[in-house]
Amino acid sequence: MTQIFAHRGSAGTHPENTMISFEEAYRAGADGIEIDVQLTKDGKVAVIHDEKLDRTTSGKGYIKDSSMAEIKRLNASHKYTGKYGKTAVPELEEVLDFLRGTNLMCNIELKNGVFLYPGMEEAVIKLVRAYRMEERIIFSSFNHYSLIYCHRLAPEIETAPLYRDGLFMPWIYARAIGAKAMHPSIACAPDPIIETAIKEGIKTRPYTINSEDKMKRLFEIRCSAIITDYPEIAVTLKKNYQ
């Protein structure tokens, strides 16, 4: 049955990539969460989407130029401050600690397309192994060199290339880089591509599925998973297809 991954947590209703957003995804009944990671100036793994602090926090400047302690002092509630109050940018350790008390899967997107962040792969893998989460983690990235490196360092952890342009026979490409899944933009993943990839043994989890019509269609073709900002809506709709 199609799994539901909450994109940056329940990002459509809560501040993205924050603990309250992940907690809401769990409460809503999602099967997993999708998070983004960057490296701070002091080598900590921060859970935040943009390379800059400007859009989602009260700070300014690049993540790579700030320490985790400095970032922690900022408000990451973004447009939801009035509704939920102040919340912080989490470290990956905090998310992994939260996951221990749940049955959630976690897709960790390595945000190393703009800055390569030397040592990021090692740092993330070390934490995942320390928490013994290898079987519940998926690494994804638009930087496919990074995914190959992750696969070499930790072949026991699933990898999935992210892509937003059409690929010819993407299941063959995924297999060629050691991936067991692929995460395409829904714009370049028509039903036949999804269905063939799954038939070929490559799990397919398109992003970002926010319309109910698209959710229904993907449930109907038994897509491996969807990545959505609205896990509660997806969970409710999915009940009609069980």
Salt bridges, closest charged atoms under 4 A:
GLU16 OE2 - ARG8 NH1 3.29
GLU16 OE2 - ARG55 NH2 2.92
GLU24 OE2 - ARG27 NH2 2.74
ASP31 OD2 - LYS238 NZ 3.40
GLU34 OE1 - HIS7 NE2 3.86
ASP36 OD2 - ARG8 NE 3.76
ASP50 OD1 - HIS49 ND1 2.60
ASP50 OD2 - ARG55 NE 2.76
ASP65 OD1 - LYS64 NZ 3.23
GLU94 OE2 - LYS72 NZ 2.39
ASP97 OD1 - ARG100 NH2 2.84
GLU109 OE2 - LYS111 NZ 3.36
GLU156 OE2 - ARG129 NE 2.89
GLU158 OE1 - LYS203 NZ 2.61
GLU158 OE2 - ARG205 NH2 2.90
ASP191 OD1 - ARG217 NE 2.77
GLU200 OE1 - ARG175 NH2 3.54
ASP229 OD1 - HIS7 ND1 2.72
GLU232 OE2 - ARG27 NH2 3.08
